[in-house]
Amino acid sequence: MKKFLSKIKNDIWEICVPLYKILIPFVFIVKILEISGAIEFIAKILEPLMSLVGLTPELGLIFVTAFVINIYASLVLFVNLVPVIDVSVAQITILTTMILIAHNLPIESTISKAAGVSFIYTVLLRLICAFILGFILKLIYFNFDLLTETFKTFFTIKPPPDGFWPWLLDQSITLIYIFFIVCTMTVVLELLRMVGIEKIVEKIFMPPLRLFGIQKEAMNIIIVGMTIGLQFGGGMLIKEVKTGRIDKQSIFLSVSMLNLLHALIEDTILMILVGGHISGVLFARIIFSLIMSYFIFMIYKKYFKSNLSIQ
């Protein structure tokens, strides 16, 4: 029992220390971006691109809020703007699907960089893929007259607290929540290893993971990241990178896949609740992300495998 608890304690320490070194500073950096007007400025620049995917400037502002801050901040804006504009379910589905691809970029791309993959690469990957998928969905929904009914919201979001100290308390609670998630995840994974479930899961998931050039040592990271989120999977990945058990190819490809496809449970349910159609926020996102991940693997294998520096 002592050995088990000691390993759990060490694993939690090795995951949380590098993760919180990223999260805590960026909580304040993102707040500065929010109050400086940077979000509105970026939204204005992206306005022509938003029209390419069939979204109004108001919806574009929501998207920019999501990728600069996070999903929940964008939803506060969502419930205030969407009821006063005339938009279709198709447009809301395009918006929510794009948000699921590209959100919380400053923090999540910094986590990717800590795992060994370029910050700029992950930001560009997610933004470009978000717009490509948004454009594909626009072609499908608009050309085939799908989801054309007017969107009506029934979802409400509690606005963030006013003032610095209430905001700081709110952020502290979020950081504590992340810590407890990491603790729970670490204990569960260790118990699964002890009872042999990990080997069964490995046999199920390894064949498809090989198609994407990812070795078995990264399997748990992929599963955790896809189910509960990049911050948790990324924290594990940073820990594993330091051990040297995962090769550079698997690191690069795992991070690429997780940046496009993570938090399939919580985030998907949330976006369906606010009005996104399952055809976009789940099915299209999974299919598109897997195709893009395989495409990235093919490019990596052909052009960069022997000499790519992913730092």
URURSUL-V428000 format. One record per backbone hydrogen bond with DSSP energy under -1.0 kcal/mol. NH is the residue of the N-H (numbers start at 1). CO is the residue of the C=O. E is the energy in kcal/mol with one decimal. If there is no record, write none. Layout:
# URURSUL-V428000
nh/co/e
NH/CO/E
NH/CO/E
This chain:
# URURSUL-V428000
nh/co/e
5/1/-2.7
6/2/-2.4
7/3/-2.1
8/4/-2.3
9/5/-2.5
10/6/-2.3
11/7/-2.7
12/8/-2.6
13/9/-2.2
14/10/-2.5
15/11/-1.8
16/12/-3.0
17/13/-2.2
19/15/-1.3
20/16/-3.2
21/17/-1.6
23/19/-2.5
24/20/-2.0
26/22/-1.6
27/23/-1.7
29/25/-1.9
30/26/-2.6
31/27/-1.3
32/28/-2.1
33/29/-2.1
34/30/-2.1
35/31/-2.3
36/32/-1.5
38/33/-1.2
41/37/-1.7
42/38/-2.5
43/39/-2.4
44/40/-1.8
45/41/-1.7
46/42/-2.2
50/46/-2.2
51/47/-1.5
54/51/-1.2
55/50/-2.7
60/56/-2.1
61/57/-2.0
62/58/-1.4
63/59/-2.1
64/60/-2.4
65/61/-2.1
66/62/-1.8
67/63/-2.3
68/64/-2.1
69/65/-2.5
74/70/-1.6
75/71/-1.8
76/72/-1.4
77/73/-1.3
78/74/-2.3
79/75/-2.4
81/77/-2.3
82/78/-2.4
84/81/-1.3
85/82/-1.6
89/149/-2.2
90/147/-2.2
92/88/-1.9
93/89/-2.4
94/90/-2.4
95/91/-2.5
96/92/-2.8
97/93/-2.2
98/94/-2.3
99/95/-2.3
100/96/-1.9
101/97/-1.3
102/98/-2.7
104/66/-2.9
105/67/-2.0
108/104/-2.5
109/105/-2.5
110/106/-1.0
111/107/-2.1
112/108/-1.8
113/109/-2.0
114/110/-2.2
115/111/-1.3
116/113/-1.3
117/112/-2.3
122/118/-2.0
123/119/-2.2
124/120/-2.6
125/121/-2.9
126/122/-2.2
127/123/-2.4
128/124/-2.8
129/125/-2.2
130/126/-2.2
131/127/-2.1
132/128/-2.4
133/129/-2.8
134/130/-2.3
135/131/-2.3
136/132/-2.3
137/133/-2.7
138/134/-2.1
139/135/-2.3
140/136/-2.1
141/137/-3.2
142/138/-2.6
143/139/-1.4
144/140/-1.5
146/141/-2.7
151/87/-3.0
167/163/-1.6
168/164/-2.8
169/165/-2.4
170/166/-2.3
171/167/-2.4
172/168/-2.3
173/169/-2.3
174/170/-1.7
175/171/-2.3
176/172/-2.3
177/173/-2.4
178/174/-2.2
179/175/-1.8
180/176/-2.2
181/177/-2.0
182/178/-2.5
183/179/-2.4
184/180/-2.5
185/181/-2.8
186/182/-2.5
187/183/-2.3
188/184/-2.6
189/185/-2.4
190/186/-2.0
191/187/-2.4
192/188/-2.4
193/189/-1.9
194/190/-2.0
195/191/-2.0
197/192/-1.3
198/192/-1.3
200/196/-1.0
201/197/-2.6
202/198/-2.3
203/199/-1.9
204/200/-1.5
205/201/-2.6
206/202/-2.5
209/205/-2.0
210/206/-2.4
212/209/-1.2
213/210/-1.8
214/209/-1.9
218/215/-1.7
219/216/-1.9
222/218/-2.2
223/219/-2.6
224/220/-2.8
225/221/-2.8
226/222/-2.6
227/223/-2.0
228/224/-2.8
233/229/-2.3
234/230/-3.5
235/231/-1.5
236/232/-1.8
237/233/-2.2
238/234/-2.6
239/235/-1.7
240/236/-2.5
241/237/-2.7
242/238/-1.5
244/240/-1.0
251/247/-2.2
252/248/-2.7
253/249/-2.7
254/250/-2.6
255/251/-2.5
256/252/-2.0
257/253/-2.4
258/254/-2.8
259/255/-2.1
260/256/-1.0
261/257/-2.2
263/225/-2.2
264/226/-4.1
265/227/-1.2
267/263/-1.1
269/265/-2.2
270/266/-2.3
271/267/-2.2
272/268/-2.0
273/269/-2.3
274/270/-1.6
276/271/-2.9
280/277/-1.5
281/277/-2.2
282/278/-1.5
283/278/-1.9
284/279/-2.0
285/280/-1.2
286/282/-2.5
287/283/-2.5
288/284/-2.7
289/285/-2.4
290/286/-2.4
291/287/-2.2
292/288/-2.7
293/289/-2.4
294/290/-2.2
295/291/-2.4
296/292/-2.6
297/293/-2.1
298/294/-2.3
299/295/-2.2
300/296/-2.8
301/297/-2.8
302/298/-1.9
303/299/-2.7
304/300/-1.6
305/300/-1.7
308/304/-2.4
